[in-house]
Amino acid sequence: MAYIGREPQIGNYQVCDAISVVNGQAAYTMQVSSVNVIPESVNHMIVSLNGVIQNPGGDNPSYTISSSTITFSSNLATGDSIDFIYLLGNTLDLGTPSDSTVTSAKLSGNLVTPGTLDVNGQELILDADADTSITADTDDQIDIKVAGADDFQITANTLTALSGSTIKADTIAETTSANGVAVDGLTIKDGKLNTNDSVVTANITDANVTSAKIAGDAITAAKIADDAISDEHLDVTAITGQTAETSIADGDTILIHDASASALRKMTKSNFVSGIGGTNTPAFSARLSGSFGLSDVTTTDVVFQTELFDVGSCYNNSTGVFTVPSGEGGKYCFSTNCYFNDGNGNVSDMLLYMHSTIGGSGAQELIARAEATSNGTLFTQFNLAYTTILTLSAGDAIKIQAYADTNNSSSISLFHGERKTVFSAFKIIE
């Protein structure tokens, strides 16, 4: 039968979704908009079954609830109808008042009592224009703001006056009579300074410390400023050679004057000796790595492919060119040896050239030559060598060139075995 009565019109309530009865089933899930709901209690419900409002309590309740499940006292059968289930809100829940609707007259006296106020890190405003406050948004730290500026900070056992703030007091008293009062590490006790190094230079009147006030051995080396003792304060016998030395070890030190720093320095013997003169670098030596062919009556750049050493990266083994590195201008000793080889004995003339680019201008210079004799004897093998000293600037380049003339326009080669064809140079210490 249909429910007869007036449905709730206003108030805090929810209407559960329609529930279909299952024959022989007593328990059903309560939902609102397909979401499970949990009533406050059976007394916060209105349940209609077959047009009859069900008894929520007493000795013979019509139903019980467990979480979002309603269970009727007996199984329902086909033809039974769960007309509706209303879920009522908390009967004492007034909801949230609208903004600015609760006046001071509605607040009871002593509303805030000890232990009931917890601002939870929020700012506590203290004055009408909201520019003076107390905050504790950092754990174990209180910040005090006055007139819009952070003035003081309180942490465990410490009150800090922030930048621009001042702590004023007529009297600062010690808490323990034995300790005195400490101000930034300076202890004041019974009207006296009680801290080491408390008497600083700025607090001593000029010319007020006499020699009588200085203890014996009080002025140590650490108390004498650098360059403070001039020769007029040294006794003529102060520096002496107490023991004559006939030899010097590498670890022994020598006193020198460092002109760049205008100071006396010490230097070990090994470092001193190594600083005299210099090293013969840049330097290189290179040789042929294999037979190097020469075309007949053609001047050819000789490329010494294998570097024996190259200090300063001054030689290019792809082009055969030596170049003076930046900042390394000076006198250089050059030497070359070229071993001409022709098994047929057809060579009539062999020449060596040194090609240079000194001062930006290229020049070719004949440095060695071998010609056949007037009786017509030709060469099979012949060695040409040359050594010279040149004054070069950074960027100047040197290379070796070879030339051969045969009677039958055949080719000739430079022999590479046993380092017979080499090119070397080193900078001379001046």
C-alpha positions in Angstrom: 0.0 0.0 0.0 1.0 3.6 -0.6 2.5 5.8 2.2 0.1 8.2 3.6 1.6 11.3 5.2 3.6 14.4 4.5 7.2 14.1 3.3 9.9 16.3 4.9 10.1 19.6 3.1 13.0 21.5 4.8 16.0 20.6 7.0 19.2 18.6 6.7 18.1 15.3 5.1 19.0 13.0 2.2 16.7 10.7 0.2 18.2 7.3 -0.6 18.2 5.8 -4.0 15.2 3.5 -4.8 15.9 -0.1 -3.6 14.4 -3.1 -5.4 13.2 -5.9 -3.1 14.7 -9.3 -3.6 12.5 -12.2 -2.6 13.8 -13.8 0.7 16.4 -11.0 1.3 16.5 -8.9 4.4 19.7 -6.8 4.0 20.1 -3.9 1.5 22.7 -1.3 0.7 21.8 2.4 1.2 23.1 4.8 -1.5 22.6 8.4 -2.5 23.4 9.2 -6.1 25.0 5.7 -6.3 27.4 6.4 -3.4 27.2 4.4 -0.2 25.9 6.4 2.8 26.1 5.8 6.5 23.3 7.2 8.7 24.1 8.8 12.1 21.9 6.1 13.8 18.6 4.3 13.4 16.9 7.3 15.0 18.2 9.6 12.2 16.2 7.6 9.6 12.6 7.5 8.3 11.9 4.2 6.6 8.6 3.3 4.8 7.9 -0.3 3.9 4.6 -1.2 2.1 3.2 2.3 3.1 4.0 1.9 6.8 6.7 3.9 8.7 9.0 1.3 10.4 9.8 1.3 14.1 13.5 2.3 14.5 14.0 1.1 18.1 12.4 -0.2 21.2 12.0 -3.9 22.1 11.0 -4.9 18.6 12.8 -2.7 16.0 11.7 -3.1 12.4 15.3 -2.8 11.2 18.9 -2.4 12.2 21.8 -0.7 10.4 25.5 -1.5 10.1 27.6 1.0 8.2 25.7 1.5 4.9 23.6 -1.7 5.2 19.9 -1.7 6.4 18.7 -5.1 7.6 14.9 -5.6 8.1 13.7 -7.8 11.0 12.4 -10.4 8.6 13.1 -11.3 5.0 11.2 -9.4 2.4 9.1 -11.2 -0.2 8.0 -10.5 -3.8 5.4 -7.8 -3.7 6.9 -5.9 -0.8 8.0 -2.3 -1.5 10.6 -0.2 0.2 8.8 3.1 -0.4 11.6 5.5 0.7 14.5 5.9 3.2 15.1 9.4 4.5 18.5 10.0 6.3 18.2 12.9 8.8 21.2 15.1 9.7 22.6 15.6 13.2 19.7 17.0 15.1 21.9 19.5 16.9 24.0 20.5 13.9 23.1 24.1 13.1 25.4 24.2 10.0 27.8 26.9 9.3 26.7 30.5 10.1 26.9 33.0 7.3 29.8 35.4 7.3 29.5 38.3 9.8 26.3 36.9 11.3 27.6 36.0 14.8 27.9 39.2 16.9 29.9 39.6 20.1 26.7 39.6 22.1 26.2 36.0 21.1 29.6 35.0 22.5 29.8 33.8 26.0 32.2 35.3 28.5 35.4 33.4 29.1 34.9 31.8 25.6 38.7 31.3 25.3 40.0 29.4 28.3 43.5 27.9 29.0 44.2 25.1 26.6 41.3 26.0 24.2 43.2 28.4 21.9 45.4 26.9 19.2 46.3 29.2 16.3 48.2 26.4 14.6 51.0 28.6 13.2 48.6 31.3 12.0 49.3 35.0 12.6 47.7 36.5 15.8 46.8 40.1 15.1 47.0 42.3 18.2 46.0 45.9 17.1 43.3 47.6 15.1 45.2 48.3 11.9 46.6 44.7 11.8 50.3 45.7 11.6 51.3 44.3 15.1 51.2 40.6 15.5 52.7 37.4 16.8 53.4 34.3 14.6 54.8 30.9 15.2 54.7 29.5 11.7 58.2 27.9 12.3 58.5 25.1 14.8 59.9 26.3 18.2 60.2 29.9 17.0 58.1 33.0 17.7 58.3 36.1 15.5 57.1 39.5 16.9 56.0 42.2 14.4 55.4 45.8 15.5 54.2 48.5 13.1 54.6 46.2 10.1 58.3 45.3 10.8 59.7 42.0 12.1 61.5 43.3 15.3 62.2 40.3 17.5 62.6 36.5 17.2 62.4 34.1 20.1 63.8 30.5 20.0 64.9 28.2 22.7 66.8 30.2 25.3 67.4 33.1 22.9 65.7 36.5 22.2 67.1 38.0 19.0 66.6 41.7 18.0 66.5 41.7 14.2 68.2 44.2 11.9 67.2 47.7 12.9 65.8 46.7 16.3 67.2 47.6 19.7 66.9 46.0 23.1 66.8 48.7 25.8 67.1 48.3 29.5 68.2 50.3 32.5 69.7 47.3 34.2 71.1 44.0 32.9 71.7 41.8 35.9 73.6 38.5 36.0 71.6 35.4 36.8 74.5 33.6 38.5 76.9 35.7 40.6 79.9 33.6 39.6 79.5 34.2 35.9 78.9 37.9 35.3 77.2 39.2 32.1 78.4 38.2 28.6 77.9 40.6 25.7 79.0 39.2 22.4 81.7 37.1 24.1 82.9 40.0 26.3 82.3 39.2 30.0 81.6 42.0 32.5 82.0 41.0 36.1 81.6 43.4 39.1 82.3 46.4 36.9 85.4 45.0 35.2 86.1 43.3 31.9 86.7 39.6 32.6 87.6 38.2 29.1 90.8 37.4 27.3 91.8 39.9 24.6 89.3 42.4 26.0 91.9 45.2 25.9 92.2 45.9 22.2 94.3 48.4 20.3 91.5 51.0 19.9 91.1 51.2 23.7 94.8 51.9 24.5 95.9 55.5 24.5 98.8 56.2 22.1 102.3 55.9 23.7 100.7 54.6 27.0 102.4 51.2 27.1 106.0 51.5 28.3 108.8 49.0 28.1 108.3 48.3 31.8 104.9 46.9 31.1 106.2 44.4 28.6 107.3 41.0 30.0 110.4 39.3 29.0 110.1 37.2 25.8 106.6 38.7 25.3 107.3 39.9 21.8 107.5 36.7 19.6 108.0 36.3 15.9 104.3 36.0 15.4 103.8 39.5 17.0 106.3 41.2 14.5 104.7 42.4 11.3 106.2 41.5 7.9 108.9 43.9 6.7 108.8 45.7 10.1 112.5 45.3 11.1 114.8 47.5 9.0 118.6 47.2 8.7 119.1 50.1 11.2 117.6 47.8 14.0 120.0 44.9 13.2 123.3 44.6 15.0 126.2 44.2 12.6 127.0 40.8 14.2 123.4 39.5 14.0 123.9 37.6 10.8 127.1 35.5 10.7 128.3 32.3 9.2 128.9 30.2 12.3 130.1 27.2 10.3 131.9 27.3 7.0 130.4 25.0 4.3 132.5 23.3 1.6 129.6 21.7 -0.2 125.9 22.1 -0.6 123.2 19.5 -0.7 120.2 19.7 -3.0 117.9 20.2 0.0 119.9 23.1 1.4 118.4 26.6 1.0 119.8 29.8 -0.5 118.5 33.3 0.4 117.5 35.4 -2.6 115.7 38.7 -3.1 112.5 38.3 -5.2 112.4 41.6 -7.2 108.8 41.0 -8.4 107.5 40.8 -4.8 110.2 43.0 -3.2 110.7 40.3 -0.5 113.4 37.9 0.6 112.8 34.3 -0.4 114.5 31.0 0.2 115.2 28.4 -2.5 116.7 25.0 -2.5 120.0 24.4 -4.2 118.4 22.1 -6.8 115.8 24.7 -7.7 118.4 27.4 -7.8 120.6 25.5 -10.2 117.8 24.5 -12.5 116.8 28.1 -12.8 120.2 29.1 -14.2 120.3 29.0 -18.0 117.4 27.1 -19.5 116.4 24.1 -21.5 117.1 23.5 -25.2 113.5 23.6 -26.2 111.6 23.7 -28.4 113.4 20.7 -30.0 112.6 17.9 -32.4 114.1 15.1 -34.4 112.4 13.1 -37.2 113.4 10.5 -39.8 112.0 8.8 -42.8 109.7 5.9 -42.0 110.2 4.4 -45.5 111.9 4.9 -48.8 111.1 8.5 -50.1 111.0 8.8 -53.9 112.3 11.8 -55.9 111.3 12.7 -59.4 114.1 13.4 -61.9 115.2 17.0 -62.0 112.5 18.1 -59.6 112.9 19.9 -56.3 110.8 18.0 -53.7 109.9 18.8 -50.1 111.3 16.0 -47.9 108.7 14.8 -45.3 110.4 13.1 -42.4 107.4 11.1 -41.3 108.5 9.5 -38.0 109.0 11.9 -35.0 111.8 10.6 -32.7 110.8 13.4 -30.3 109.0 16.8 -30.5 109.1 19.1 -27.5 106.9 22.1 -27.9 104.9 20.6 -30.9 107.1 22.5 -33.3 107.4 19.9 -36.2 104.6 18.8 -38.5 105.3 15.2 -39.7 102.6 15.5 -42.4 104.3 18.5 -44.2 107.9 18.2 -43.0 107.8 21.8 -41.7 109.4 23.1 -38.5 107.6 26.3 -37.1 108.9 28.4 -34.2 106.2 28.4 -31.5 104.7 31.6 -30.0 107.1 33.3 -27.6 110.0 31.0 -28.6 112.1 33.3 -30.9 115.9 33.0 -30.6 118.8 31.1 -32.0 118.2 27.6 -33.3 120.7 24.9 -34.4 119.5 22.9 -37.4 121.0 19.7 -38.9 119.9 17.4 -41.7 121.3 14.2 -43.3 120.0 12.8 -46.6 121.1 9.6 -48.1 120.5 9.4 -51.9 120.2 5.9 -53.3 120.1 4.6 -56.9 121.1 1.0 -57.6 121.8 1.7 -61.3 124.4 4.3 -60.8 122.7 6.9 -63.0 122.8 10.0 -60.8 124.9 12.9 -62.0 123.9 15.6 -59.6 122.4 15.8 -56.1 121.4 18.9 -54.2 119.9 19.8 -50.8 118.1 23.0 -50.1 116.8 24.6 -46.9 113.6 26.6 -47.5 112.7 29.2 -44.9 110.0 31.8 -44.3 111.9 34.3 -42.2 110.2 37.5 -41.5 107.3 36.5 -43.7 109.4 36.1 -46.9 110.1 32.7 -48.4 113.7 31.9 -49.5 115.4 28.8 -50.8 119.1 28.2 -50.0 121.4 25.6 -51.4 123.1 23.9 -48.4 124.8 20.8 -49.9 125.6 19.4 -53.4 127.4 16.4 -55.1 128.2 16.3 -58.8 129.6 13.6 -61.0 133.3 13.8 -61.8 134.7 15.2 -65.0 135.5 11.8 -66.3 131.8 11.0 -66.2 131.6 8.7 -63.2 128.0 8.6 -61.9 126.7 8.0 -58.4 125.0 5.0 -57.0 124.7 6.2 -53.4 125.7 9.4 -51.8 125.2 11.1 -48.4 124.6 14.9 -48.0 124.7 16.5 -44.6 124.4 20.1 -43.3 124.4 21.9 -39.9 123.7 25.6 -39.3 122.6 28.1 -36.7 119.7 30.5 -37.5 118.2 33.5 -35.7 114.4 33.0 -35.9 111.2 34.7 -34.7 107.9 33.1 -33.7 106.1 31.9 -36.8 109.2 31.4 -38.9 109.2 28.0 -40.8 112.0 25.7 -42.1 111.8 22.7 -44.4 114.3 20.6 -46.3 114.1 20.1 -50.1 116.0 17.5 -52.3 116.9 17.5 -56.0 118.5 14.8 -58.2 119.5 14.6 -61.9 119.9 11.2 -63.6 121.1 10.4 -67.1 118.1 8.4 -68.2 115.2 10.4 -66.5 114.7 7.6 -63.9 113.7 8.2 -60.3 115.9 8.1 -57.2 115.0 7.6 -53.6 116.2 8.8 -50.2 117.3 5.8 -48.1 115.6 5.4 -44.7 117.5 2.6 -43.1 119.4 3.2 -39.8 118.1 6.7 -39.6 120.2 7.8 -42.5 117.8 10.5 -43.6 116.9 12.7 -40.6 116.0 16.3 -39.8 116.6 17.9 -36.3 116.6 21.3 -34.5 116.8 22.7 -31.0 116.7 26.2 -29.5 120.1 27.3 -28.1 120.3 28.5 -24.5 121.6 32.1 -24.5 
